[in-house]
Amino acid sequence: MQLTRRGLIAAGATALTMPAAHAQDWPSRPLRLVVPFAPGGPTDFIGRILAERLRDILKQSVVVENRAGAGGSIGLANVASSASDGYSIVLGTLGTHAITPVLIPNSGVDPAKDLAPCGMVGALPNVLVVNSSSEFKSMSLLLDRARRRPDEVSCGTFGPGSSPHVVTEMFQKSGGFKALQVPYTGSGTAITALIAGQIDFLFDSITTSVGHIKGDAVRAFAVSSSKRSAVLPDVPTIRELGFSDVDYSLWLCAYAPARTPPDILARIGEAVQRVSSDGSYVARLEERGAERLVVPANELQSFVVAETDRWRGFLQQAGIKPEH
């Protein structure tokens, strides 16, 4: 069947109006929020709170899916290749967007091109912890052993590009020592290994360590951010202990597939902005040691680009090279 010129014009007009009509109907079914790390970790903790609040705002279920591996790239790739209809979102981090692409360049996903930022949802400082029964009763004792016996002192990471990996590299470079790094699937398994005495120290998110610190299962030496944590006010910053080159806080941002229509991206962004500005949401973050971080929508893309450039520079200076 051949279309007349009038029919072609009508068909084109219909096609142009489809995304807008789709946006008006969105969301008409449950969404999924992919957390690219294992359950029980800090990103998972924030992801589940975010999902709860998005459900209330959007009046639709938001199902959390954990897809861990390759420094978060597996979860990011899953959402990047999903239908760009606004029903798949991934919780990206400083690590997944600014660090992992440098360390694992052939991961199969380019966050800058394949995903579009929707909104910042918080920040996670790290804390340096050891087992409470450890022989290392102070930072100086830990450093003394690590400097005298390279690779005898062990620490946990969540793989290349994870916050423990990057902060540990900063710590080692500043402290002049080298530790044996043991990779785990996430914060939950790493802190369990620390408590079991399988590793000597760990830079973990305050959100997952604070309960163990207050329960005397682990001892905190320092926090990685530039200011002390409200939930651990007696723990000094690592800068206070003389490590001026160590300053790290992991930001988290919601992303959708890059091809998602702008009007739907805007709807997602509005919902995320409402969550991140909500007092009860912020209170739940802060009671676990996380922090509020809001970046205006018109500055979000430039913020991520600037952070990527900053951390690429650090990785080069620290001599941290891509995996082969």
Backbone torsions as a table, in degrees:
resi	resn	phi	psi	omega
1	MET	NA	134.1	179.7
2	GLN	-98.3	141.4	176.9
3	LEU	-90.0	139.6	173.5
4	THR	-75.7	168.1	178.5
5	ARG	-59.7	-38.9	177.9
6	ARG	-64.3	-37.9	179.5
7	GLY	-66.7	-38.2	178.3
8	LEU	-64.4	-42.4	178.8
9	ILE	-62.4	-42.8	179.7
10	ALA	-64.1	-41.7	179.6
11	ALA	-63.6	-40.4	179.2
12	GLY	-65.1	-40.3	179.3
13	ALA	-64.1	-40.1	177.8
14	THR	-61.5	-43.0	-179.4
15	ALA	-62.0	-39.1	-178.9
16	LEU	-67.7	-30.5	-177.8
17	THR	-87.9	-9.3	-176.9
18	MET	-62.3	-46.7	-179.6
19	PRO	-58.6	-41.6	-179.7
20	ALA	-63.7	-43.7	178.8
21	ALA	-63.4	-38.3	179.0
22	HIS	-63.7	-41.0	179.6
23	ALA	-63.4	-36.1	179.3
24	GLN	-64.7	-34.5	-179.2
25	ASP	-82.3	-18.6	-175.8
26	TRP	-74.7	135.1	-3.2
27	PRO	-96.4	133.5	-179.7
28	SER	-106.0	0.7	178.1
29	ARG	-152.9	170.1	-177.0
30	PRO	-59.1	148.3	175.4
31	LEU	-102.5	163.0	171.6
32	ARG	-124.6	137.8	178.0
33	LEU	-113.7	112.2	-179.3
34	VAL	-86.7	126.0	172.4
35	VAL	-102.8	116.0	-172.6
36	PRO	-81.9	26.0	177.8
37	PHE	-138.4	170.0	-174.8
38	ALA	-68.1	156.1	176.1
39	PRO	-61.1	150.9	175.8
40	GLY	90.9	-10.1	-179.2
41	GLY	-88.9	177.8	-176.8
42	PRO	-64.8	-39.5	178.6
43	THR	-65.9	-38.6	177.2
44	ASP	-63.2	-42.2	179.3
45	PHE	-57.8	-49.3	-179.9
46	ILE	-69.4	-38.2	179.2
47	GLY	-58.5	-39.5	-178.1
48	ARG	-73.1	-36.0	174.5
49	ILE	-66.8	-42.5	178.2
50	LEU	-59.8	-44.1	-179.6
51	ALA	-61.2	-41.4	179.0
52	GLU	-60.3	-47.6	-176.4
53	ARG	-71.2	-36.8	176.2
54	LEU	-63.1	-37.7	177.5
55	ARG	-58.5	-43.9	-179.3
56	ASP	-66.2	-38.3	-177.0
57	ILE	-77.0	-43.3	-175.4
58	LEU	-87.3	-11.5	-179.0
59	LYS	60.8	35.0	176.4
60	GLN	-142.3	150.6	175.8
61	SER	-65.0	143.8	174.7
62	VAL	-126.0	108.7	-174.5
63	VAL	-93.0	128.2	178.8
64	VAL	-87.6	129.2	174.9
65	GLU	-119.7	127.8	175.7
66	ASN	-94.4	120.2	178.0
67	ARG	-130.7	85.6	-173.7
68	ALA	-88.3	159.7	173.1
69	GLY	130.1	150.8	176.2
70	ALA	54.9	45.4	177.4
71	GLY	63.0	25.5	-179.1
72	GLY	96.2	-7.9	-174.8
73	SER	-66.8	-30.5	-179.4
74	ILE	-63.5	-46.4	179.0
75	GLY	-66.0	-40.2	179.0
76	LEU	-64.6	-42.9	-179.7
77	ALA	-63.8	-35.8	179.7
78	ASN	-61.6	-44.6	-179.7
79	VAL	-74.8	-38.0	-179.8
80	ALA	-59.4	-32.9	-179.0
81	SER	-92.8	1.2	179.9
82	SER	-78.1	166.5	176.0
83	ALA	-58.9	135.4	-177.1
84	SER	-89.3	63.8	-176.2
85	ASP	-117.9	7.4	177.7
86	GLY	87.0	4.8	-177.3
87	TYR	-101.3	-1.1	176.0
88	SER	-126.9	123.5	179.8
89	ILE	-129.1	148.6	176.5
90	VAL	-126.2	145.1	178.6
91	LEU	-94.8	96.7	179.6
92	GLY	-86.0	162.9	-178.7
93	THR	-133.6	173.5	171.5
94	LEU	-52.2	-41.8	-179.4
95	GLY	-64.5	-49.1	-175.5
96	THR	-68.8	-30.3	-173.9
97	HIS	-100.9	-31.8	-175.2
98	ALA	-110.0	-18.4	-173.1
99	ILE	-115.6	-52.6	-179.5
100	THR	-56.5	-41.0	178.5
101	PRO	-59.2	-28.1	177.9
102	VAL	-78.4	-40.0	-176.0
103	LEU	-82.2	-30.3	179.8
104	ILE	-127.1	73.4	-173.6
105	PRO	-65.5	-20.6	-179.2
106	ASN	-106.5	37.9	-176.3
107	SER	-74.4	-13.8	-179.6
108	GLY	96.6	-1.4	177.9
109	VAL	-142.7	138.7	174.4
110	ASP	-114.2	97.7	-174.4
111	PRO	-53.9	-36.5	-177.2
112	ALA	-65.9	-30.3	-177.6
113	LYS	-101.8	-32.8	-171.1
114	ASP	-92.8	-12.9	-177.1
115	LEU	-132.4	150.2	179.4
116	ALA	-116.7	127.8	-179.4
117	PRO	-68.9	139.9	-179.7
118	CYS	-112.5	-29.3	-179.3
119	GLY	169.3	143.4	177.9
120	MET	-78.7	140.8	-175.4
121	VAL	-121.9	-4.7	177.9
122	GLY	155.7	179.7	178.4
123	ALA	-139.9	149.7	-175.2
124	LEU	-128.6	104.6	172.0
125	PRO	-70.1	156.2	175.6
126	ASN	-103.1	161.4	176.8
127	VAL	-134.4	136.7	178.3
128	LEU	-85.3	117.8	-176.8
129	VAL	-126.8	152.8	172.6
130	VAL	-131.0	164.4	175.5
131	ASN	-63.4	138.4	-177.7
132	SER	-60.7	-28.3	179.4
133	SER	-92.3	7.0	-178.5
134	SER	-64.7	152.2	175.2
135	GLU	-68.4	-17.1	-179.6
136	PHE	-86.6	95.3	-177.3
137	LYS	-87.0	-8.2	179.8
138	SER	-150.3	164.3	177.1
139	MET	-61.1	-40.0	-177.2
140	SER	-63.1	-37.3	178.7
141	LEU	-67.5	-40.3	177.6
142	LEU	-62.3	-46.5	-178.6
143	LEU	-66.6	-39.1	180.0
144	ASP	-60.2	-45.7	179.3
145	ARG	-65.2	-44.5	-177.1
146	ALA	-63.6	-35.3	-179.9
147	ARG	-76.0	-34.2	-178.1
148	ARG	-79.8	-31.7	-176.3
149	ARG	-130.0	80.9	-177.9
150	PRO	-55.3	138.3	177.7
151	ASP	68.4	5.7	175.0
152	GLU	-85.0	-33.1	176.8
153	VAL	-83.5	131.2	-176.2
154	SER	-112.9	154.1	178.0
155	CYS	-142.4	161.4	-179.7
156	GLY	-101.1	147.8	170.5
157	THR	-136.0	174.6	175.2
158	PHE	-108.9	25.4	-179.0
159	GLY	99.2	173.8	-177.7
160	PRO	-57.9	131.8	177.4
161	GLY	88.4	-11.6	178.9
162	SER	-71.2	159.0	-177.8
163	SER	-59.9	-41.6	177.4
164	PRO	-61.7	-35.9	179.0
165	HIS	-63.8	-47.5	-176.6
166	VAL	-69.2	-45.7	-179.5
167	VAL	-65.1	-38.1	178.0
168	THR	-63.1	-39.4	177.6
169	GLU	-63.9	-41.7	177.3
170	MET	-62.4	-43.9	-178.8
171	PHE	-63.0	-45.2	-180.0
172	GLN	-64.2	-44.6	-178.8
173	LYS	-62.8	-43.7	-179.3
174	SER	-70.8	-34.9	-176.3
175	GLY	-90.1	-9.3	177.8
176	GLY	69.7	45.7	177.8
177	PHE	-148.4	174.4	178.4
178	LYS	-135.8	127.5	178.7
179	ALA	-110.0	157.6	176.0
180	LEU	-82.0	116.3	-176.7
181	GLN	-93.7	128.4	-178.7
182	VAL	-112.6	118.3	-177.6
183	PRO	-81.6	139.9	175.4
184	TYR	-126.6	168.5	-177.0
185	THR	-76.0	-18.2	-178.8
186	GLY	176.9	-176.5	-176.2
187	SER	-62.1	-39.8	-177.6
188	GLY	-60.5	-45.8	-179.1
189	THR	-72.9	-33.4	-179.2
190	ALA	-69.4	-43.7	-179.6
191	ILE	-68.5	-32.3	175.7
192	THR	-63.9	-41.4	178.3
193	ALA	-64.8	-38.3	178.9
194	LEU	-64.3	-46.3	-179.6
195	ILE	-64.5	-31.3	179.2
196	ALA	-80.4	-3.9	178.7
197	GLY	81.5	16.8	-177.6
198	GLN	-83.8	-19.8	174.6
199	ILE	-134.7	162.1	-174.3
200	ASP	-91.4	-37.6	178.5
201	PHE	-149.8	166.2	-176.8
202	LEU	-154.6	134.3	166.1
203	PHE	-91.1	107.2	-176.9
204	ASP	-118.6	159.3	174.0
205	SER	-63.7	141.0	177.3
206	ILE	-59.0	-34.0	-176.4
207	THR	-58.8	-36.8	-178.4
208	THR	-94.1	-18.1	-177.6
209	SER	-95.2	-23.5	-170.9
210	VAL	-58.5	-39.4	178.6
211	GLY	-65.0	-39.1	179.0
212	HIS	-70.6	-33.1	177.6
213	ILE	-67.5	-47.9	-179.1
214	LYS	-70.7	-22.2	176.9
215	GLY	-90.7	6.2	177.1
216	ASP	64.0	21.7	174.9
217	ALA	-80.9	-31.1	177.1
218	VAL	-133.1	159.0	179.3
219	ARG	-113.1	133.1	-179.0
220	ALA	-96.1	130.9	178.0
221	PHE	-99.3	-39.2	-175.2
222	ALA	-166.1	153.9	172.5
223	VAL	-102.3	151.2	-171.9
224	SER	-86.6	-12.0	-176.7
225	SER	-83.8	171.7	-175.9
226	SER	-76.6	-13.0	177.4
227	LYS	-132.4	157.9	-179.0
228	ARG	-67.3	153.8	-179.6
229	SER	-83.2	140.8	178.7
230	ALA	-63.7	-29.0	-178.9
231	VAL	-89.5	-11.5	177.2
232	LEU	-133.4	61.3	-173.0
233	PRO	-64.6	-21.9	-178.7
234	ASP	-88.9	-5.3	179.4
235	VAL	-92.4	122.0	-177.4
236	PRO	-70.4	159.8	170.6
237	THR	-74.9	156.9	-179.5
238	ILE	-68.0	-23.8	174.7
239	ARG	-66.9	-37.8	178.4
240	GLU	-61.2	-26.7	-179.3
241	LEU	-89.8	7.0	173.9
242	GLY	103.9	3.4	-179.4
243	PHE	-99.0	77.5	-173.4
244	SER	-68.1	-19.5	-177.7
245	ASP	-88.5	-2.2	-176.7
246	VAL	-105.5	113.1	178.9
247	ASP	-153.5	109.2	-172.8
248	TYR	-147.2	130.6	171.7
249	SER	-142.3	127.1	-173.5
250	LEU	-84.7	114.1	175.7
251	TRP	-87.4	155.1	-179.5
252	LEU	-128.5	138.9	-175.5
253	CYS	-141.6	141.4	176.6
254	ALA	-84.8	137.6	-178.6
255	TYR	-131.1	152.4	173.3
256	ALA	-125.7	165.5	176.1
257	PRO	-55.3	142.8	-174.4
258	ALA	-60.3	-27.8	-176.7
259	ARG	-83.7	1.5	-179.6
260	THR	-60.5	132.3	-180.0
261	PRO	-53.7	139.6	-176.8
262	PRO	-54.5	-37.1	-178.3
263	ASP	-68.4	-34.0	177.2
264	ILE	-73.5	-38.9	175.5
265	LEU	-57.9	-40.4	179.7
266	ALA	-64.7	-39.4	178.3
267	ARG	-64.3	-42.8	177.3
268	ILE	-62.9	-45.1	-179.6
269	GLY	-60.1	-41.6	178.1
270	GLU	-61.2	-41.9	-179.7
271	ALA	-66.3	-44.2	179.5
272	VAL	-64.0	-39.9	179.0
273	GLN	-62.1	-40.7	178.7
274	ARG	-63.8	-39.9	178.6
275	VAL	-64.6	-51.3	-173.7
276	SER	-66.3	-19.4	178.5
277	SER	-97.8	-2.6	-177.0
278	ASP	-76.9	130.9	-176.9
279	GLY	-60.1	-40.8	-178.6
280	SER	-69.3	-35.0	177.2
281	TYR	-66.0	-47.2	179.9
282	VAL	-61.3	-40.0	179.5
283	ALA	-62.0	-39.6	179.0
284	ARG	-67.9	-34.2	174.7
285	LEU	-64.4	-51.1	-172.2
286	GLU	-67.2	-30.5	-179.8
287	GLU	-69.8	-15.4	176.4
288	ARG	-108.1	5.9	176.5
289	GLY	95.1	-0.2	174.9
290	ALA	-82.2	171.9	-176.2
291	GLU	-133.9	153.4	175.5
292	ARG	-74.1	139.5	174.5
293	LEU	-146.2	113.9	-179.9
294	VAL	-119.0	124.8	175.7
295	VAL	-117.6	125.4	179.8
296	PRO	-54.5	145.6	-176.1
297	ALA	-54.9	-38.9	-177.2
298	ASN	-76.1	-6.3	179.1
299	GLU	-112.4	-4.3	-171.9
300	LEU	-62.5	-48.6	-177.7
301	GLN	-62.8	-43.9	-179.2
302	SER	-67.7	-32.1	177.1
303	PHE	-62.3	-47.5	-179.1
304	VAL	-64.7	-40.9	178.9
305	VAL	-62.3	-44.4	-179.7
306	ALA	-63.9	-41.0	178.8
307	GLU	-65.3	-39.2	178.4
308	THR	-61.5	-45.6	179.5
309	ASP	-64.0	-40.6	-178.5
310	ARG	-63.4	-45.3	-176.1
311	TRP	-77.8	-28.1	173.3
312	ARG	-61.9	-40.8	177.8
313	GLY	-63.2	-41.7	178.8
314	PHE	-63.7	-44.7	-178.7
315	LEU	-59.6	-38.7	178.9
316	GLN	-67.3	-43.1	179.8
317	GLN	-64.5	-37.0	-178.4
318	ALA	-80.4	-7.4	179.8
319	GLY	74.5	23.5	178.7
320	ILE	-85.6	115.5	-172.0
321	LYS	-104.9	156.7	178.2
322	PRO	-60.8	153.5	175.4
323	GLU	-75.3	149.4	177.7
324	HIS	-122.9	NA	NA
